[in-house]
Amino acid sequence: METARRRALGRGLEELFGTEVLDFDTLEEKIVTATPKEEIIEINISELRSNPYQPRKVFDQDALNELAESIKEHGVFQPIIVKSSIKGYEIIAGERRVKASKIAGMETVPAIVRDFNDQEMMEIALLENLQREDLNPIEEALAYESLMKARGLSHEGLAKRIGKSRSYVTNVVGLLNLPESVKELVIARKIPITHARALSKIKDVKQVEELADRIVNEGMTSNSLEEMTQTKEYEKRNKMERRETEENRTYKYIQELLCEKLGTKVRIRGTKIEINFQDLEDFNRIMEILNISE
């Protein structure tokens, strides 16, 4: 019975990542609906550990306090999702609820235990934060980069899956080109996102840092920054616009289709197709999708 339920959840996850636009609420609803009430257990907060793939590093304290007040009055509105680990449990989804429950003085939280693999844990955590939380621009960029690597997606492929434009994804991911000191200013909201995007296109690190200092201390407008950086003094990063052959474009498209179909990373290298799998269960899942029997 448990194996059948796990397979059903696996298919639900596969179906989710095979849809046109990724949606965390759909996934969580499937998990909660497929879980009998007797399987929702109370877990001591001291046994919970953060998801190692959690992209959020900074939590809004005021928002946590507000949620904590709600939990004091109404309790935790929806179970968190966790995975059993060597030391207690790892939080897959619902870390804000855990932090707020701790502030509210709760000792336990309702939880659903599921045996997701590492790739699924990462994708669920990224989706929850991208669609439910106000990630800072750098956290959002890191989340996009992680999703692209995990699913083998291009900027355009990811844009379609999250319902954004390709240029939006490219501009956000481009923020990772900024020097660490400037990233910290972006995280602290001392540099607006429009300014940060302009800075991310400049090649010289020293120039970026100098401009960042002026933005913070002189209040430089985005228009002034754009005009200044359009001069020859500021060399832009290469866009790496490599002309693709029709064959390369076709393979890239097929690679993305296979990633979506199989729910795992797929790479086409020359005349070889590489399909990643986590364990025997994941291998059998892929074989079922391909309609290959032993």
Secondary structure, DSSP 8 states (H G I E B T S, - for coil): -HHHHHHHHHHHHHHHHTSSS--HHHHHHHHHHTS-GGG-EEEEGGGEE--TT-------HHHHHHHHHHHHHH--SS-EEEEE-SSSEEEEE-HHHHHHHHHTT-SEEEEEE----HHHHHHHHHHHHHHHS---HHHHHHHHHHHHHHHT--HHHHHHHHT--HHHHHHHHGGGGS-HHHHHHHHTTSS-HHHHHHHHTB--HHHHHHHHHHHHHH---HHHHHHHHTSTTS-B---------HHHHHHHHHHHHHHHHHTS-EEEETTEEEE--SSHHHHHHHHHHTT---
